[in-house]
Amino acid sequence: MRIETTRFGPIDINPDRVITFADGLLGFPGMRRFALIETTTDAVFFWLQSVDEPGLAFVVCDPQAFVPDYRAQVRADDLRLLEMRDLADCQVFVIVNKVDGWLTANLLGPLVIGAGSRLGRQLVLSDRRYTIQHRLRDVRGTPAAAKTA
């Protein structure tokens, strides 16, 4: 399947790899189909590209690459909607933004994707340990933990 993107031009993706967010993403309820694009073989960051809107894409990452003890609380209802038996069947990503010279992650709005079902859901957490702008590293690549040490 060929999709159009503003960042990469036309790209071919396997239709079996399309992730469907039945409720869309926060702020984008009508955008439901996305593809996860890996730009390098050892990528930490990926693009979550809309299949239907060429200009809509988010940088995402596995939060545990930066916050090893990060845990998204996934309810049984969410597991059922994503057609998963347990958390071992899912991948968790967070949306990354650039804020004041830092790459930050929205740890309160993780994206949970059923690895087998290719169904996704954005959760809204209320865990006070996390923020919507958790510093990962400065734009030059220095990890946030190194800045505070």
N, C-alpha and C positions, 0 to 999 in steps of 0.2 A: 504494500500500500504506500503510495506517495503522498506526503503532506508538504505543505508550504510553510516555511518559517522565515521570519525577517532576519534572524541571526545567522542561519546556516544555509539559506536558500532551500530549494526542494530537497527533501531527504526521503529515503525509503525505510519504512519500518514494517516489521512483521505484524499483521493485524491481530495476531494472538498475544501481542505484547502491549496492546492498548489497555490502559487503566481507566476504569469508569468510576467516577465519583457521583453517585446517584443524587446527592444533594449539592453538587458543585463544591466550590471552595468559598471560604468567607470573603464576601465582597464580589464574588463571581458565581452566583448561583446557577446561571445558565450555561456555564462552561463545565462540561461533565467528562469529556474524553481527553486523556493526556497520554503522552509517551515519555518515558524516562530516557534521556539521552546522555550517554557517557562520551565525553569528548577526548579522554585519554584512557589508556589501559589501566593506569594506577590512580584513577580519579578519586578524590575525596568529595568533590563537589560535582553535582549532576545538574542537568537542565530538566525541568518538568515542563514539557512543551505541550500547549494545547493542540489537539489534532484539528480543531475546527476554526481556530482564530490564530493566524500566523504571527501576530504581534504579541501574543500572550504566552509568556514563559517565566518560570520562577527558578532561581538557583536553590537547590536543596542539598542536604547532606544527612548522613547518619549522625544523629546527635551524640552517640557514644564515642565517635571519633574525637570529640572535644570534651565531652562531659561523661566520663566512663560510668558513673553511677546513675545516669539519667534513666528514668522509668516512666513511661506513659501508662497511666491507669486506664486500662481498656475494660469496659463493662461487658458482661455476658451478652447484653443486647447488641452491642457493637460487634462482638465476635460472630453472632448469629447473622447480622446483616451483611457481614463481609464473608460469610460462608467459611468460617475458620473454626476449628475445634479448640485451639488454644493459641497463646501468643507465639509459640514456636512456628506457627504457620504464617507469620506476618513479618513485614518489613516496616520500620518506622523511619520517617524522614521529617526534617523540619525545614521551613522556608528561611533562607538566608538573605539578609539585606546589608547594604553598606550605609552606616550611620556615623557621621563625624569621624571619618578615617578608620573606622572599625568594621569588620565583618561581624554581624550580629545574627543570632538565631532566635526565632520565635519558639521558645520551648513550651509555651502555653497552648500552642495550636498545632500539635504534631499531626502529620499525615500518616495514617495507618493503612497499609495495603496488604490484602490477602495474597500471598505469594502464588497460590494455585488458582484462586478465583479471579485475580486481577481486578478486584473490586477495592475501592478506596473510600476512606472517610476522614474528614478533618475533625479532630476532637477539640474540645475547649476544656482545658484543665483549670483547676482552681488551686493547684499546689503552690503554696507561698515560697517554695524554694526556687521557683523558676520565674522568668520574666519573658516579655515579648521581644526584648532586645538584649539577650544574653551575649556578652562579648566573647567571640571565638578567638580572633586574632586581629592585629592591625592590618591595614591593607598591604603593608610590606611583608607580611607573613609571620610576624612575631606573635606567638601564642599569648592570649590574655593572661594566663597563669605566670608567664615569664615577666610580664609587666608589673605584677604585684609582688614578686619575690625579691 
